[in-house]
Amino acid sequence: MGKNQSPVDISKTYDETTGPLKFNYNHASDKYKYADKQLKTLFANGNFSIEKEGYQLVELHFHAPSEHQIQGKTYPLEVHFKNIDKNGDFAFISVLLKKGRENASLKALLNNLPERSHRFSSGPFSFMTASKLLPREKSYYRINGSLTSSPCTEGVLWLVMQHKVTISAAQITAMEKLIMAPNNRPIQPLNVRLITQ
């Protein structure tokens, strides 16, 4: 295993001129998939760009508790937006969810998903719009890392949103049950990497 593994604790950052994120995440999901301790919603449309590099949205999935930390703090939930570019390289948008007001997008997800009767199942699903899980402010931390599940391949661009999205206590409990929490990977050493913002 390499030395640029994810997730990490975001505690020390460096200022760098970084381009804005431009999202086109307004398309509804196409399919849901239960896979062991994971819920994925899959997308055939949607994309984002950064510094003229474009990425196609593939899926979003959830981890509880959060995988990334901010100043050593863990959050109840983290959602990963998995994207891929024309060369097959991955970029993940990460959004941390904190306890607060009910999340309307997650309410739609929880109210419309078929009941999880076994560890593996899938089917059509059009109730999740990825854009509604993004924070209003789009500032972010940037770090090179890896996939957080096997085979933990490196060379992955991580963009962790600085602003959080709220989720109610009841929704936290429901999501934890749905994804058979905990399903987070432990914090990995930062080594010589720099986290920029």
ABEGO torsion letter per residue (X at the ends): XBABBOBBBBABBBBBBBBBBBBBAABBBABBBBBEABBBBBBABEBBBBGGBBBBBABBBBBOBBABBBGGBBBABBBBBBBBBAAGBBBBBBBBBBBBBBBAAAAAAAAABBBBABABBBEBBAABBAAAABBABABBBBBBBBBABOAGBBGBBBBBBABBBBBBAAAAAAAAAAAGOBABBBBBBAEABBBBX
